[in-house]
């Protein structure tokens, strides 16, 4: 899925993160570029490049607008 747009659900968060998956490591840490925060189907804010800690990730799925 590297190079594709994904939606990520994080532990303890009501918002989802959407961005292009740039890399992933053995601990499932994720590097997303052009990341956006969504509440439901509504964009909340643009985050840019972010790194997500793998042990807080609940769900990863392909994203299509």
N, CA, C and O atoms as CSV, one atom per row, in Angstrom:
chain,resi,resn,atom,element,x,y,z
A,1,UNK,N,N,0.809,-1.195,0.000
A,1,UNK,CA,C,0.000,0.000,0.000
A,1,UNK,C,C,0.857,1.265,0.000
A,1,UNK,O,O,0.324,2.373,-0.074
A,2,UNK,N,N,2.161,1.113,0.081
A,2,UNK,CA,C,3.034,2.288,0.044
A,2,UNK,C,C,2.812,3.017,-1.282
A,2,UNK,O,O,2.766,2.403,-2.348
A,3,UNK,N,N,2.676,4.332,-1.189
A,3,UNK,CA,C,2.421,5.137,-2.375
A,3,UNK,C,C,0.948,5.394,-2.635
A,3,UNK,O,O,0.601,6.139,-3.551
A,4,UNK,N,N,0.075,4.785,-1.839
A,4,UNK,CA,C,-1.371,4.955,-2.015
A,4,UNK,C,C,-1.953,5.806,-0.901
A,4,UNK,O,O,-1.354,5.946,0.166
A,5,UNK,N,N,-3.129,6.376,-1.158
A,5,UNK,CA,C,-3.859,7.136,-0.149
A,5,UNK,C,C,-4.536,6.153,0.803
A,5,UNK,O,O,-5.174,5.194,0.369
A,6,UNK,N,N,-4.390,6.403,2.115
A,6,UNK,CA,C,-5.002,5.531,3.117
A,6,UNK,C,C,-5.737,6.369,4.158
A,6,UNK,O,O,-5.464,7.556,4.335
A,7,UNK,N,N,-6.675,5.717,4.839
A,7,UNK,CA,C,-7.371,6.298,5.990
A,7,UNK,C,C,-6.924,5.505,7.211
A,7,UNK,O,O,-6.901,4.274,7.185
A,8,UNK,N,N,-6.566,6.215,8.286
A,8,UNK,CA,C,-6.062,5.575,9.498
A,8,UNK,C,C,-6.946,5.966,10.672
A,8,UNK,O,O,-7.227,7.145,10.889
A,9,UNK,N,N,-7.380,4.961,11.426
A,9,UNK,CA,C,-8.117,5.201,12.671
A,9,UNK,C,C,-7.150,4.956,13.819
A,9,UNK,O,O,-6.498,3.914,13.887
A,10,UNK,N,N,-7.066,5.937,14.725
A,10,UNK,CA,C,-6.133,5.865,15.842
A,10,UNK,C,C,-6.873,5.577,17.147
A,10,UNK,O,O,-8.024,5.979,17.322
A,11,UNK,N,N,-6.204,4.882,18.052
A,11,UNK,CA,C,-6.746,4.558,19.366
A,11,UNK,C,C,-7.048,5.851,20.133
A,11,UNK,O,O,-6.199,6.739,20.213
A,12,UNK,N,N,-8.261,5.954,20.698
A,12,UNK,CA,C,-8.624,7.094,21.529
A,12,UNK,C,C,-8.969,8.361,20.773
A,12,UNK,O,O,-9.158,9.407,21.394
A,13,UNK,N,N,-9.057,8.303,19.453
A,13,UNK,CA,C,-9.363,9.485,18.637
A,13,UNK,C,C,-10.697,9.293,17.934
A,13,UNK,O,O,-11.002,8.199,17.459
A,14,UNK,N,N,-11.499,10.366,17.867
A,14,UNK,CA,C,-12.754,10.282,17.123
A,14,UNK,C,C,-12.562,10.669,15.662
A,14,UNK,O,O,-13.396,10.338,14.820
A,15,UNK,N,N,-11.477,11.364,15.354
A,15,UNK,CA,C,-11.192,11.772,13.981
A,15,UNK,C,C,-10.298,10.745,13.299
A,15,UNK,O,O,-9.532,10.040,13.957
A,16,UNK,N,N,-10.402,10.668,11.967
A,16,UNK,CA,C,-9.548,9.806,11.161
A,16,UNK,C,C,-8.511,10.652,10.448
A,16,UNK,O,O,-8.709,11.849,10.240
A,17,UNK,N,N,-7.416,10.031,10.077
A,17,UNK,CA,C,-6.358,10.702,9.332
A,17,UNK,C,C,-6.275,10.087,7.944
A,17,UNK,O,O,-6.337,8.867,7.792
A,18,UNK,N,N,-6.134,10.931,6.941
A,18,UNK,CA,C,-6.030,10.482,5.556
A,18,UNK,C,C,-4.774,11.095,4.962
A,18,UNK,O,O,-4.526,12.290,5.121
A,19,UNK,N,N,-3.981,10.276,4.275
A,19,UNK,CA,C,-2.782,10.790,3.627
A,19,UNK,C,C,-2.151,9.728,2.747
A,19,UNK,O,O,-2.594,8.580,2.716
A,20,UNK,N,N,-1.115,10.128,2.034
A,20,UNK,CA,C,-0.382,9.203,1.175
A,20,UNK,C,C,0.645,8.474,2.024
A,20,UNK,O,O,1.479,9.104,2.675
A,21,UNK,N,N,0.587,7.146,2.018
A,21,UNK,CA,C,1.522,6.332,2.792
A,21,UNK,C,C,2.888,6.358,2.118
A,21,UNK,O,O,3.061,5.830,1.020
A,22,UNK,N,N,3.848,6.975,2.783
A,22,UNK,CA,C,5.209,7.085,2.247
A,22,UNK,C,C,6.080,5.916,2.684
A,22,UNK,O,O,6.893,5.420,1.904
A,23,UNK,N,N,5.912,5.468,3.942
A,23,UNK,CA,C,6.717,4.343,4.427
A,23,UNK,C,C,6.076,3.749,5.671
A,23,UNK,O,O,5.253,4.372,6.341
A,24,UNK,N,N,6.489,2.520,5.952
A,24,UNK,CA,C,6.046,1.796,7.144
A,24,UNK,C,C,7.226,0.943,7.611
A,24,UNK,O,O,8.024,0.481,6.797
A,25,UNK,N,N,7.332,0.737,8.936
A,25,UNK,CA,C,8.438,-0.078,9.440
A,25,UNK,C,C,7.909,-1.338,10.124
A,25,UNK,O,O,6.709,-1.609,10.092
A,26,UNK,N,N,8.802,-2.102,10.738
A,26,UNK,CA,C,8.437,-3.369,11.379
A,26,UNK,C,C,7.494,-3.188,12.558
A,26,UNK,O,O,6.803,-4.134,12.938
A,27,UNK,N,N,7.447,-2.001,13.144
A,27,UNK,CA,C,6.565,-1.723,14.281
A,27,UNK,C,C,5.245,-1.105,13.829
A,27,UNK,O,O,4.432,-0.693,14.657
A,28,UNK,N,N,5.035,-1.043,12.523
A,28,UNK,CA,C,3.850,-0.459,11.899
A,28,UNK,C,C,3.751,1.051,12.139
A,28,UNK,O,O,2.660,1.620,12.080
A,29,UNK,N,N,4.897,1.702,12.410
A,29,UNK,CA,C,4.923,3.160,12.415
A,29,UNK,C,C,4.700,3.612,10.980
A,29,UNK,O,O,5.255,3.026,10.052
A,30,UNK,N,N,3.896,4.646,10.793
A,30,UNK,CA,C,3.518,5.094,9.461
A,30,UNK,C,C,4.009,6.511,9.208
A,30,UNK,O,O,3.933,7.366,10.091
A,31,UNK,N,N,4.505,6.757,8.016
A,31,UNK,CA,C,4.838,8.117,7.574
A,31,UNK,C,C,3.830,8.475,6.485
A,31,UNK,O,O,3.791,7.836,5.434
A,32,UNK,N,N,3.008,9.508,6.744
A,32,UNK,CA,C,2.020,9.977,5.774
A,32,UNK,C,C,2.415,11.359,5.279
A,32,UNK,O,O,2.871,12.199,6.055
A,33,UNK,N,N,2.240,11.588,3.989
A,33,UNK,CA,C,2.431,12.931,3.435
A,33,UNK,C,C,1.068,13.492,3.051
A,33,UNK,O,O,0.120,12.741,2.823
A,34,UNK,N,N,0.978,14.804,2.983
A,34,UNK,CA,C,-0.277,15.495,2.650
A,34,UNK,C,C,-1.428,15.005,3.516
A,34,UNK,O,O,-2.543,14.825,3.026
A,35,UNK,N,N,-1.165,14.790,4.792
A,35,UNK,CA,C,-2.175,14.246,5.702
A,35,UNK,C,C,-3.240,15.289,6.027
A,35,UNK,O,O,-2.958,16.477,6.180
A,36,UNK,N,N,-4.481,14.794,6.126
A,36,UNK,CA,C,-5.620,15.623,6.497
A,36,UNK,C,C,-6.372,14.937,7.622
A,36,UNK,O,O,-6.418,13.708,7.686
A,37,UNK,N,N,-6.954,15.716,8.498
A,37,UNK,CA,C,-7.767,15.190,9.590
A,37,UNK,C,C,-9.233,15.296,9.183
A,37,UNK,O,O,-9.682,16.350,8.733
A,38,UNK,N,N,-9.976,14.205,9.341
A,38,UNK,CA,C,-11.390,14.152,8.982
A,38,UNK,C,C,-12.230,13.828,10.207
A,38,UNK,O,O,-11.832,13.019,11.044
A,39,UNK,N,N,-13.388,14.459,10.309
A,39,UNK,CA,C,-14.417,14.088,11.285
A,39,UNK,C,C,-15.604,13.633,10.452
A,39,UNK,O,O,-16.293,14.452,9.844
A,40,UNK,N,N,-15.847,12.317,10.425
A,40,UNK,CA,C,-16.836,11.776,9.490
A,40,UNK,C,C,-16.310,11.960,8.076
A,40,UNK,O,O,-15.205,11.517,7.763
A,41,UNK,N,N,-17.093,12.611,7.217
A,41,UNK,CA,C,-16.648,12.895,5.846
A,41,UNK,C,C,-16.224,14.344,5.666
A,41,UNK,O,O,-15.999,14.788,4.540
A,42,UNK,N,N,-16.113,15.084,6.759
A,42,UNK,CA,C,-15.782,16.508,6.712
A,42,UNK,C,C,-14.308,16.723,7.054
A,42,UNK,O,O,-13.819,16.227,8.069
A,43,UNK,N,N,-13.603,17.471,6.194
A,43,UNK,CA,C,-12.203,17.809,6.468
A,43,UNK,C,C,-12.149,18.799,7.621
A,43,UNK,O,O,-12.869,19.797,7.628
A,44,UNK,N,N,-11.287,18.515,8.599
A,44,UNK,CA,C,-11.124,19.396,9.753
A,44,UNK,C,C,-9.932,20.319,9.544
A,44,UNK,O,O,-10.047,21.534,9.707
A,45,UNK,N,N,-8.767,19.735,9.177
A,45,UNK,CA,C,-7.573,20.552,8.952
A,45,UNK,C,C,-6.519,19.768,8.184
A,45,UNK,O,O,-6.526,18.537,8.148
A,46,UNK,N,N,-5.619,20.518,7.575
A,46,UNK,CA,C,-4.484,19.953,6.845
A,46,UNK,C,C,-3.316,19.823,7.815
A,46,UNK,O,O,-3.007,20.762,8.548
A,47,UNK,N,N,-2.666,18.656,7.819
A,47,UNK,CA,C,-1.562,18.408,8.745
A,47,UNK,C,C,-0.203,18.350,8.050
A,47,UNK,O,O,0.821,18.589,8.690
A,48,UNK,N,N,-0.175,18.039,6.772
A,48,UNK,CA,C,1.100,17.925,6.053
A,48,UNK,C,C,1.751,16.573,6.291
A,48,UNK,O,O,1.062,15.552,6.302
A,49,UNK,N,N,3.074,16.545,6.482
A,49,UNK,CA,C,3.808,15.299,6.737
A,49,UNK,C,C,3.711,14.942,8.213
A,49,UNK,O,O,3.990,15.770,9.079
A,50,UNK,N,N,3.310,13.698,8.496
A,50,UNK,CA,C,3.196,13.246,9.882
A,50,UNK,C,C,3.739,11.831,10.017
A,50,UNK,O,O,3.807,11.083,9.042
A,51,UNK,N,N,4.123,11.476,11.232
A,51,UNK,CA,C,4.536,10.114,11.578
A,51,UNK,C,C,3.604,9.635,12.676
A,51,UNK,O,O,3.411,10.323,13.678
A,52,UNK,N,N,3.022,8.444,12.484
A,52,UNK,CA,C,2.089,7.869,13.449
A,52,UNK,C,C,2.729,6.661,14.110
A,52,UNK,O,O,3.311,5.810,13.438
A,53,UNK,N,N,2.620,6.591,15.414
A,53,UNK,CA,C,3.193,5.467,16.161
A,53,UNK,C,C,2.310,4.229,15.972
A,53,UNK,O,O,1.097,4.282,16.173
A,54,UNK,N,N,2.926,3.138,15.590
A,54,UNK,CA,C,2.203,1.928,15.223
A,54,UNK,C,C,1.325,1.341,16.302
A,54,UNK,O,O,0.264,0.801,15.989
A,55,UNK,N,N,1.728,1.424,17.580
A,55,UNK,CA,C,0.916,0.779,18.614
A,55,UNK,C,C,-0.368,1.554,18.907
A,55,UNK,O,O,-1.197,1.082,19.685
A,56,UNK,N,N,-0.557,2.737,18.303
A,56,UNK,CA,C,-1.799,3.488,18.458
A,56,UNK,C,C,-2.726,3.355,17.254
A,56,UNK,O,O,-3.814,3.931,17.245
A,57,UNK,N,N,-2.306,2.604,16.242
A,57,UNK,CA,C,-3.110,2.424,15.034
A,57,UNK,C,C,-4.099,1.284,15.248
A,57,UNK,O,O,-3.719,0.182,15.644
A,58,UNK,N,N,-5.382,1.566,14.980
A,58,UNK,CA,C,-6.426,0.543,15.085
A,58,UNK,C,C,-6.755,-0.037,13.716
A,58,UNK,O,O,-6.914,-1.250,13.575
A,59,UNK,N,N,-6.858,0.830,12.701
A,59,UNK,CA,C,-7.337,0.407,11.389
A,59,UNK,C,C,-6.633,1.193,10.295
A,59,UNK,O,O,-6.432,2.402,10.412
A,60,UNK,N,N,-6.260,0.491,9.228
A,60,UNK,CA,C,-5.720,1.119,8.021
A,60,UNK,C,C,-6.544,0.597,6.854
A,60,UNK,O,O,-6.732,-0.611,6.707
A,61,UNK,N,N,-7.037,1.517,6.021
A,61,UNK,CA,C,-7.798,1.087,4.850
A,61,UNK,C,C,-7.510,2.014,3.677
A,61,UNK,O,O,-7.159,3.177,3.879
A,62,UNK,N,N,-7.656,1.509,2.441
A,62,UNK,CA,C,-7.472,2.374,1.273
A,62,UNK,C,C,-8.492,3.506,1.312
A,62,UNK,O,O,-9.607,3.327,1.800
A,63,UNK,N,N,-8.108,4.668,0.798
A,63,UNK,CA,C,-9.003,5.829,0.790
A,63,UNK,C,C,-9.244,6.279,-0.637
A,63,UNK,O,O,-8.307,6.464,-1.414
A,64,UNK,N,N,-10.506,6.451,-0.967
A,64,UNK,CA,C,-10.899,6.991,-2.268
A,64,UNK,C,C,-11.938,8.058,-2.023
A,64,UNK,O,O,-12.940,7.822,-1.349
A,65,UNK,N,N,-11.692,9.255,-2.582
A,65,UNK,CA,C,-12.652,10.352,-2.396
A,65,UNK,C,C,-13.821,10.192,-3.317
A,65,UNK,O,O,-14.733,11.018,-3.306
